Amino acid sequence: MKPDGVSAPDRPGPLLDKDPSRIADMFDAIAHRYDRLNHLLSLGLDRRWRRQAVDALDLPPASRVLDVCTGTADLAMTASRHRSRPHAVLGVDFAAEMLALGRGKLEAAGLRTVQLAQGDACRLPCPTASVDAVTVGFGIRNVADSAAASAEIFRVLKPGGRLAILEFGEPTLPLLRSLYLWYFRGVLPRMGRMLSKHTEAYAYLPASVSAFLTPEAFALLLRTTGFSEVTVDRLTFGVVYLYVGRKPTSSSDRVAGGALPAR
């Protein structure tokens, strides 16, 4: 059951069919252009957003990190080299071709501390309380059941472990919002089609962002899952949101009240 104020989108439609095999096939189809398109369409800001997410974890030396929905492993690689400290990272994704490209990048970079595995965010291949931190980069909205994925993340985190999730949003300032929606819903899918020749994937992207939970509702979902110290930060005027939370060390460690407002 979803908590009050947290409900699934009521506009699923054909583009928002989140069957895992369908989503995996869609991302596999654009895998070879995925990184270049990400950098181009975000004007290079995706690198900065990933660094901000890992910075928010405040990782101690030799941490064990799980990167859920790892894709081609960009966020996993960022976490593994945080502050020049070697961290052991496991990246999990259900798209085989994305993982294959990620492994190629790891080999080229000589990164031996990152391992990749095929798996589902709702059934993570990790023991309970086995990782120090979890990251998710632009993938939680693609999961069929974000509440189940949040519960799985909570399960595998050690008490005191931290979570950082990056996800696209929509700016709230009227003029900026209008410009953004024009670009995101009109220009971006057209550019994606020209560069990748895959119509469905770049129509799905803006549709999935619009249909995802609001920042307030997703923060509430995290708190209802059990996370404490939940914060929500607007990045780049709300184009992206960074959600951070911590698994309490005890039941008395949970903080009462709602999540901190978006900053």
C-alpha positions as a printed NumPy array, in Angstrom:
array([[  0.   ,   0.   ,   0.   ],
       [  1.302,   3.469,  -0.865],
       [  1.47 ,   6.099,   1.911],
       [ -1.04 ,   8.942,   1.918],
       [ -0.093,  11.464,  -0.729],
       [  2.022,   8.965,  -2.657],
       [  0.271,   7.311,  -5.538],
       [  1.26 ,   5.794,  -8.827],
       [  0.811,   7.933, -11.942],
       [ -2.732,   7.69 , -13.32 ],
       [ -1.647,   8.253, -16.922],
       [  0.349,   5.147, -17.783],
       [ -0.352,   4.988, -21.524],
       [  1.67 ,   2.901, -23.949],
       [  4.805,   5.027, -23.568],
       [  4.846,   4.454, -19.805],
       [  4.604,   0.694, -19.854],
       [  7.366,  -0.087, -17.338],
       [  7.587,  -3.808, -17.873],
       [ 11.26 ,  -4.558, -17.021],
       [ 11.951,  -6.485, -20.224],
       [ 10.465,  -3.701, -22.35 ],
       [ 12.453,  -0.984, -20.57 ],
       [ 15.634,  -3.062, -20.858],
       [ 15.074,  -3.565, -24.597],
       [ 14.462,   0.146, -25.09 ],
       [ 17.682,   1.18 , -23.34 ],
       [ 19.679,  -1.564, -25.034],
       [ 18.526,  -0.162, -28.38 ],
       [ 20.102,   3.249, -27.636],
       [ 23.022,   1.968, -25.544],
       [ 25.792,   2.779, -28.029],
       [ 24.777,   6.44 , -28.183],
       [ 23.516,   6.77 , -24.622],
       [ 26.542,   8.475, -23.025],
       [ 27.126,  10.917, -25.86 ],
       [ 23.469,  11.867, -25.975],
       [ 23.378,  12.345, -22.194],
       [ 26.335,  14.731, -22.276],
       [ 24.945,  16.592, -25.274],
       [ 21.362,  16.91 , -24.118],
       [ 22.338,  17.956, -20.569],
       [ 24.939,  20.41 , -21.933],
       [ 27.561,  18.501, -19.962],
       [ 25.882,  19.124, -16.612],
       [ 25.277,  15.422, -15.988],
       [ 28.898,  15.051, -14.828],
       [ 28.459,  17.796, -12.243],
       [ 25.183,  16.302, -11.008],
       [ 26.823,  12.929, -10.455],
       [ 29.671,  14.501,  -8.488],
       [ 27.16 ,  16.345,  -6.301],
       [ 25.297,  13.111,  -5.589],
       [ 28.446,  11.28 ,  -4.518],
       [ 29.626,  14.267,  -2.464],
       [ 26.328,  14.114,  -0.554],
       [ 27.136,  10.575,   0.627],
       [ 30.257,  11.739,   2.489],
       [ 31.829,   8.327,   1.944],
       [ 34.407,   7.126,   4.478],
       [ 37.507,   5.376,   3.086],
       [ 37.034,   1.912,   1.573],
       [ 33.237,   2.115,   1.451],
       [ 31.082,  -0.526,  -0.234],
       [ 28.716,   1.233,  -2.632],
       [ 25.784,  -0.134,  -4.637],
       [ 24.79 ,   1.773,  -7.776],
       [ 21.233,   0.814,  -8.762],
       [ 20.116,   1.326, -12.388],
       [ 23.792,   1.804, -13.219],
       [ 23.365,   1.888, -17.012],
       [ 26.817,   2.349, -18.539],
       [ 28.351,   2.831, -15.07 ],
       [ 29.015,   6.584, -15.106],
       [ 27.777,   7.108, -11.546],
       [ 29.486,   3.92 , -10.352],
       [ 32.78 ,   5.201, -11.759],
       [ 32.3  ,   8.577, -10.095],
       [ 31.644,   6.894,  -6.747],
       [ 34.642,   4.586,  -7.067],
       [ 37.051,   7.516,  -7.407],
       [ 35.439,   9.887,  -4.899],
       [ 38.059,  12.18 ,  -3.341],
       [ 40.804,   9.927,  -4.719],
       [ 39.809,   7.187,  -2.277],
       [ 39.271,   3.682,  -3.68 ],
       [ 35.744,   2.435,  -3.   ],
       [ 34.322,  -0.96 ,  -3.967],
       [ 31.256,  -0.416,  -6.149],
       [ 28.704,  -2.875,  -7.509],
       [ 26.578,  -1.548, -10.358],
       [ 23.262,  -3.292, -11.071],
       [ 21.064,  -2.857, -14.141],
       [ 18.668,  -5.047, -16.124],
       [ 19.843,  -3.83 , -19.567],
       [ 22.55 ,  -6.226, -20.778],
       [ 23.872,  -4.034, -23.588],
       [ 24.235,  -1.045, -21.266],
       [ 26.236,  -3.211, -18.868],
       [ 28.448,  -4.468, -21.699],
       [ 29.334,  -0.9  , -22.624],
       [ 29.93 ,  -0.111, -18.965],
       [ 32.381,  -2.997, -18.676],
       [ 34.242,  -1.671, -21.697],
       [ 34.545,   1.744, -20.054],
       [ 35.794,   0.205, -16.811],
       [ 38.418,  -1.799, -18.659],
       [ 39.57 ,   1.254, -20.613],
       [ 39.84 ,   3.265, -17.385],
       [ 41.628,   0.457, -15.552],
       [ 39.042,   0.512, -12.76 ],
       [ 39.169,  -2.806, -10.934],
       [ 37.123,  -1.682,  -7.93 ],
       [ 33.84 ,  -1.572,  -9.894],
       [ 31.889,  -4.728, -10.716],
       [ 28.707,  -4.848, -12.815],
       [ 25.852,  -7.338, -12.578],
       [ 22.498,  -7.776, -14.296],
       [ 19.625,  -7.47 , -11.854],
       [ 16.325,  -5.852, -10.941],
       [ 16.036,  -2.848,  -8.617],
       [ 13.089,  -4.549,  -6.922],
       [ 15.109,  -7.729,  -6.234],
       [ 18.668,  -6.609,  -5.596],
       [ 21.386,  -9.3  ,  -5.655],
       [ 22.846,  -8.221,  -2.301],
       [ 22.584,  -9.548,   1.264],
       [ 20.681,  -7.564,   3.867],
       [ 22.689,  -4.75 ,   5.505],
       [ 25.7  ,  -5.321,   3.238],
       [ 26.523,  -1.91 ,   1.698],
       [ 27.574,   1.447,   3.127],
       [ 25.868,   3.593,   0.502],
       [ 23.482,   3.376,  -2.452],
       [ 23.276,   5.631,  -5.483],
       [ 20.633,   5.807,  -8.225],
       [ 21.213,   8.045, -11.226],
       [ 18.176,   8.911, -13.355],
       [ 16.714,   5.437, -13.038],
       [ 14.192,   5.334, -10.216],
       [ 11.405,   6.69 , -12.443],
       [ 11.97 ,   3.766, -14.848],
       [ 11.291,   1.148, -12.178],
       [  7.826,  -0.399, -12.294],
       [  7.378,  -0.064,  -8.505],
       [  9.447,   2.724,  -6.939],
       [  8.133,   1.85 ,  -3.468],
       [  9.388,  -1.74 ,  -3.801],
       [ 12.753,  -0.508,  -5.082],
       [ 13.05 ,   1.914,  -2.159],
       [ 12.319,  -0.921,   0.261],
       [ 14.994,  -3.086,  -1.382],
       [ 17.525,  -0.276,  -1.126],
       [ 16.637,   0.151,   2.544],
       [ 17.112,  -3.592,   3.081],
       [ 20.62 ,  -3.809,   1.631],
       [ 21.935,  -0.676,   3.35 ],
       [ 23.801,  -1.066,   6.615],
       [ 22.355,   0.862,   9.58 ],
       [ 23.671,   4.396,   9.227],
       [ 24.203,   3.921,   5.484],
       [ 23.284,   6.727,   3.108],
       [ 21.262,   6.945,  -0.09 ],
       [ 21.604,   9.497,  -2.913],
       [ 19.156,   9.549,  -5.826],
       [ 19.343,  11.833,  -8.858],
       [ 16.18 ,  12.21 , -10.891],
       [ 14.884,  14.603, -13.492],
       [ 12.195,  17.088, -12.522],
       [ 10.456,  20.13 , -13.939],
       [ 11.322,  23.728, -12.953],
       [  8.674,  25.646, -11.026],
       [  9.48 ,  29.215, -12.159],
       [  6.846,  29.962, -14.845],
       [  9.103,  31.352, -17.602],
       [ 11.855,  28.817, -17.037],
       [  9.284,  26.034, -16.852],
       [  7.783,  27.048, -20.2  ],
       [ 11.188,  27.131, -21.891],
       [ 12.193,  23.86 , -20.297],
       [  9.022,  22.028, -21.312],
       [  9.348,  23.345, -24.86 ],
       [ 12.891,  21.974, -25.007],
       [ 12.244,  18.772, -23.08 ],
       [  9.001,  17.751, -24.802],
       [  9.69 ,  19.156, -28.255],
       [ 13.356,  19.71 , -29.033],
       [ 14.932,  16.878, -27.034],
       [ 12.858,  14.033, -28.531],
       [ 13.483,  15.442, -32.009],
       [ 17.24 ,  15.636, -31.402],
       [ 17.233,  12.161, -29.913],
       [ 15.444,  10.76 , -32.956],
       [ 17.911,  12.4  , -35.325],
       [ 20.949,  11.168, -33.417],
       [ 19.789,   7.739, -32.301],
       [ 17.02 ,   6.892, -34.803],
       [ 15.042,   5.469, -31.89 ],
       [ 11.688,   7.231, -31.64 ],
       [ 10.236,   5.464, -28.617],
       [ 13.095,   6.053, -26.175],
       [ 13.142,   9.824, -26.545],
       [  9.371,  10.13 , -26.418],
       [  9.407,   7.993, -23.27 ],
       [ 11.916,  10.253, -21.492],
       [  9.773,  13.418, -21.13 ],
       [  6.619,  11.349, -20.577],
       [  8.235,   9.395, -17.737],
       [  9.513,  12.559, -16.041],
       [  6.104,  14.253, -16.196],
       [  4.346,  11.172, -14.804],
       [  6.791,  10.516, -11.936],
       [  6.001,  11.443,  -8.346],
       [  6.452,  15.063,  -7.315],
       [  9.588,  15.78 ,  -5.261],
       [  7.448,  16.131,  -2.139],
       [  5.666,  12.832,  -2.755],
       [  8.867,  10.939,  -3.507],
       [ 10.536,  12.318,  -0.378],
       [  7.496,  11.156,   1.593],
       [  7.82 ,   7.709,   0.037],
       [ 11.443,   7.529,   1.214],
       [ 10.471,   8.532,   4.741],
       [  7.623,   6.042,   4.793],
       [ 10.091,   3.358,   3.696],
       [ 12.077,   4.129,   6.844],
       [ 14.754,   6.589,   5.776],
       [ 15.626,   9.432,   8.134],
       [ 17.249,  12.82 ,   7.477],
       [ 15.622,  12.957,   4.037],
       [ 16.555,  16.088,   2.099],
       [ 15.601,  17.292,  -1.369],
       [ 17.852,  19.66 ,  -3.323],
       [ 16.963,  21.375,  -6.582],
       [ 19.86 ,  21.298,  -9.014],
       [ 20.027,  23.617, -12.026],
       [ 16.747,  25.378, -11.154],
       [ 14.842,  22.133, -10.659],
       [ 15.811,  20.397, -13.893],
       [ 17.211,  17.686, -11.616],
       [ 16.499,  16.819,  -7.986],
       [ 18.909,  15.215,  -5.542],
       [ 17.283,  13.118,  -2.811],
       [ 19.43 ,  12.086,   0.155],
       [ 18.48 ,   9.899,   3.103],
       [ 19.994,   7.716,   5.786],
       [ 19.048,   4.323,   7.178],
       [ 18.597,   4.792,  10.93 ],
       [ 20.869,   2.925,  13.305],
       [ 17.884,   2.156,  15.55 ],
       [ 14.126,   2.695,  15.655],
       [ 14.615,   5.657,  17.989],
       [ 16.93 ,   7.235,  15.412],
       [ 14.078,   7.973,  13.015],
       [ 13.282,  11.642,  12.686],
       [  9.657,  12.668,  13.098],
       [  7.974,  15.023,  10.675],
       [  8.149,  15.464,   6.92 ],
       [ 11.139,  15.681,   4.669],
       [ 13.043,  18.926,   4.526],
       [ 11.682,  21.229,   1.814],
       [ 13.409,  21.409,  -1.546],
       [ 16.227,  23.924,  -1.578]])
